[in-house]
Amino acid sequence: MTKDLKVKLNVIGHGKPKGICGSGYIDILCQMLKAGVIKRDGKIDMSVKSQRIRRSKDGVAEFVYSGKR
């Protein structure tokens, strides 16, 4: 499965992002679930082919939201 997982980032005050607020995390998780990135068990679906889904240096599945590590 290949998905176009475009991310839209909005910053209050139009500056550089410094972090993600609590409601932002909830929105991210909701959209990832809707897109099929997160399975119903809460784990990232590694069968989804996207440059945003990868394994960390420790082997943990991760979704790259901002392009920064």
FIMAR-593779 format. One record per residue: residue in one letter; x, z, y of N, C-alpha, C, O, CB in turn. Coordinates in steps of 0.02 Angstrom, whole numbers, padded with zeros to 5 digits, always signed. Atoms other than C-alpha are relative to their C-alpha. Glycine has a CB too. Layout:
% FIMAR-593779
AXZYXZYXZYXZYXZY...
This chain:
% FIMAR-593779
M+00042+00000-00059+00000+00000+00000+00045+00000+00062+00089+00042+00068-00048+00061+00000T-00036+00002-00063+00069-00048+00170-00049+00014+00056-00104-00014+00057+00036-00069+00010K+00044-00018-00056-00005+00026+00328+00037-00009+00065+00097+00004+00070-00026+00072-00007D-00026+00003-00068+00021-00008+00511-00015+00068+00032-00071+00080+00054-00031-00060+00042L+00010-00069-00023+00044+00172+00568+00026+00008+00072+00073+00046+00084+00035+00050-00047K-00019-00006-00070+00058+00150+00756-00018+00069+00026-00070+00097+00009-00034-00054+00043V+00010-00066-00028+00073+00313+00851-00008-00007+00076+00033-00039+00109+00058+00048-00018K+00010-00001-00072+00003+00338+01025+00017+00070+00024-00012+00119+00001-00074-00020+00020L-00024-00065-00024+00091+00478+01119-00019+00007+00073-00001-00035+00115+00077+00006-00009N+00018-00015-00069+00017+00553+01277+00031+00067+00020+00031+00115-00019-00077+00002+00009V-00032-00061-00026+00107+00683+01382-00037+00022+00063-00047-00017+00109+00076-00011+00014I+00033-00027-00060+00016+00795+01505+00051+00000+00056+00106+00027+00048-00029+00072-00013G-00046+00004-00056+00095+00762+01674+00046-00060-00003+00086-00071+00043+00041+00061+00004H-00037+00063+00007+00173+00599+01611+00076+00009-00002+00112-00039+00013-00018-00046+00056G-00072-00011+00007+00346+00677+01585+00023-00014-00071-00013-00045-00110+00019+00070+00021K-00026+00006+00068+00454+00681+01430-00031+00054-00043-00041+00110-00021+00078+00005+00000P+00030-00050+00044+00377+00769+01280+00050+00057-00015+00109+00045-00025-00024-00032-00065K-00042-00058+00015+00442+00945+01248-00021+00033-00065+00014+00075-00092-00004+00051+00057G+00025-00029+00062+00337+00988+01096-00072-00023-00011-00097-00066+00025+00004+00077+00002I+00069+00018+00017+00165+00976+01018-00042+00064+00003-00024+00115-00027-00005-00034-00071C+00045-00058-00005+00022+01094+01062-00040+00007-00065-00040-00038-00107-00048-00007+00061G+00038-00013+00061-00090+01170+00928-00054-00051-00013-00061-00074-00070-00032+00067+00005S+00052+00050+00010-00234+01049+00956+00031-00068-00016-00001-00109-00050-00045-00005+00063G-00036+00061+00016-00107+00908+00948+00016-00004-00074+00010-00056-00105+00063-00006+00041Y-00013-00002+00073-00056+00963+00772-00063-00013-00040-00061-00050-00089+00030+00069-00020I+00063+00011+00036-00237+00968+00718-00019-00074+00003-00041-00102-00048-00056+00044+00030D+00016+00071-00007-00265+00792+00786+00046-00043-00043+00022-00090-00076+00006-00021+00073I-00047+00038+00041-00108+00726+00702-00019+00004-00074-00023-00047-00109+00073+00027+00009L+00018-00008+00070-00159+00799+00534-00065-00035-00018-00070-00065-00071-00006+00074-00017C+00064+00034+00011-00337+00733+00550+00010-00075-00005-00017-00107-00050-00049+00016+00057Q-00011+00072+00000-00277+00557+00590+00041-00022-00060+00029-00075-00088+00035-00022+00065M-00039+00016+00060-00149+00561+00449-00043+00001-00063-00034-00040-00107+00059+00049-00007L+00047-00004+00057-00286+00613+00326-00045-00062+00000-00055-00092-00053-00042+00065+00004K+00043+00059-00005-00401+00474+00389+00037-00064-00020+00008-00108-00051-00028-00006+00071A-00040+00060+00014-00261+00346+00373+00026-00002-00072+00054-00052-00093+00059-00004+00048G-00023-00002+00069-00222+00400+00195+00073+00020-00008+00101+00013-00062-00010-00066-00032V-00070-00022+00003-00049+00466+00238+00006+00067-00035+00053+00080-00073+00030+00005+00072I+00002-00065+00033-00094+00641+00182-00054-00003-00054-00111-00024-00041-00014+00058+00051K+00049-00002+00055-00179+00662+00013-00044+00062+00008-00029+00106+00048+00036+00000-00069R+00047-00056-00005-00323+00783-00013+00033+00067-00017+00009+00120+00002-00059-00011-00046D-00036-00062+00017-00198+00910-00084+00047+00022+00057+00081+00073+00051+00039-00009-00065G-00041-00017-00057-00108+00910+00085+00070-00029+00000+00108-00019+00047+00004+00073+00006K-00067+00029+00005+00047+00817+00027+00001-00070+00028-00050-00106+00026+00024+00000-00074I-00009+00068-00026+00114+00659+00107+00002-00048-00060+00037-00035-00109+00064-00007+00043D+00004+00050+00053+00075+00507-00001+00060-00047+00007+00061-00091+00050-00067-00040+00003M-00062+00040-00003+00246+00429-00034-00011-00071-00024+00034-00113-00017+00054+00033-00041S+00013+00069+00020+00163+00273-00106-00020-00043+00059-00021-00104+00054-00055-00002-00054V+00015+00038-00061+00113+00223+00071+00066-00027+00028+00111+00012+00043-00038+00045+00054K-00062+00031-00023+00245+00100+00129-00001-00006+00076-00040-00045+00104+00010-00070-00032S-00006+00001-00072+00292+00132+00310+00068+00029+00019+00093+00073-00015-00058+00041+00034Q-00064-00028-00024+00452+00164+00407-00009+00071+00026+00040+00107+00035+00029-00045+00055R+00013-00068-00026+00368+00323+00472-00001+00052-00056+00003+00112-00042-00067+00001+00036I+00001-00047+00056+00362+00401+00298+00067-00005-00035+00089-00059-00056-00059-00015-00049R-00067-00001+00031+00528+00454+00225+00012+00069-00030-00029+00114-00025+00055-00018+00052R-00022-00065+00026+00619+00594+00138+00054+00027+00048+00096-00010+00072+00028-00006-00073S-00050-00033-00043+00719+00719+00241+00066+00006-00038+00070-00013-00097-00025+00070+00023K-00066-00011+00032+00901+00761+00204-00007+00047-00060+00034+00045-00106+00050+00027+00051D+00011-00048+00054+00832+00900+00093-00047-00027-00054-00063+00009-00102-00029+00064+00029G+00044+00031+00049+00718+00780-00002-00074+00013+00010-00115-00003-00032+00018+00023-00067V+00070-00015-00016+00557+00839+00081-00033-00060+00033-00003-00092+00077-00005+00063+00046A+00037+00055-00031+00426+00707+00124-00015+00017+00072-00035+00073+00087-00065-00016-00039E+00015-00012-00071+00405+00687+00312-00028-00063+00032-00016-00119+00009+00064+00022+00037F+00029+00054-00040+00309+00581+00437+00035+00002+00067+00033+00054+00101-00078+00007+00007V-00036+00004-00063+00410+00524+00587-00049-00018+00054-00073-00075+00057+00059-00050-00004Y+00050+00010-00052+00297+00543+00737+00030-00030+00063+00001-00076+00093-00033+00066+00016S-00027+00020-00065+00412+00518+00886+00060-00046-00004+00080-00075+00047+00018+00059+00039G-00060+00041+00006+00561+00423+00819+00064+00039+00012+00118+00011+00004-00004-00056+00049K-00058-00043-00010+00677+00568+00859+00007+00046-00060-00042+00065-00091-00006+00042+00066R-00012-00046+00056+00757+00677+00727+00029+00064+00024+00041+00109-00015+00045-00030-00053
